[in-house]
Amino acid sequence: MRESLDSKRKRAAEIYEIFCNVYEDADCTLDYDNALQLLIATQLAAQCTDARVNMVTPLLFKKYPDVYAFANADELELREDIRSTGFFRNKAKNIIGCCRMLIDKYNGEVPNTMEELLSLPGVGRKTANLVLGDFFGIPGVVVDTHATRLSNRMGFTKEKDPYKIELDLQKILPEEIWAQFCHCLVYHGREYCDARSPKCDICPIAHLCPKKNV
Ligand code: SF4
């Protein structure tokens, strides 16, 4: 039988309550000091682990301390600086393009609307939502690989397309917990709900998860 929206909302609220106890300190796992650094770290995190990005960014942000330094970077040199994060050619091109546009169109500041963020090279909805939610405190549902896998297993969506998942989660979760719920999904994905072998037998939300026996 198809679960009603109300029932999903109720289940999500109960899951979130447990998440808040289990993952008290759930937060963005990328290191950053300002909006620009978060924007760049998130771009580097595409197809790469946050841990790897955090190994690269301390030196990177020292070498390129502001938007002007990134905008004027030598592309070949920047590629080498970020090589270990993978897809470094595209990432270097996008980071330079993004910073040039920030200077040309936004006075060197990171904008705080979805539309403006999406106009920047290399910035998709995942990055935009993360920056909105974590830096500006504007509700955003961040759909990464964990959110995609877990929200399907939890029966909150049947979609694979990140934007459709975002819309499904927006209907189920209250706005004020969008960002934090997604952080918890990352923690829960790492701790219990692994892609290959979820630990359903010891999962703290198993009684609320329709896929507990997968
Ligand atoms: S019960 Fe299993 S599938 Fe459901 S959230 Fe927990 S680990 Fe994941």
Residues whose N, C-alpha, C, O or C-beta is under 5 A from the ligand:
A	BS01	SF4	R153 Y192 C193 P198 K199 C200 C203 I205 A206 C209 K211 K212
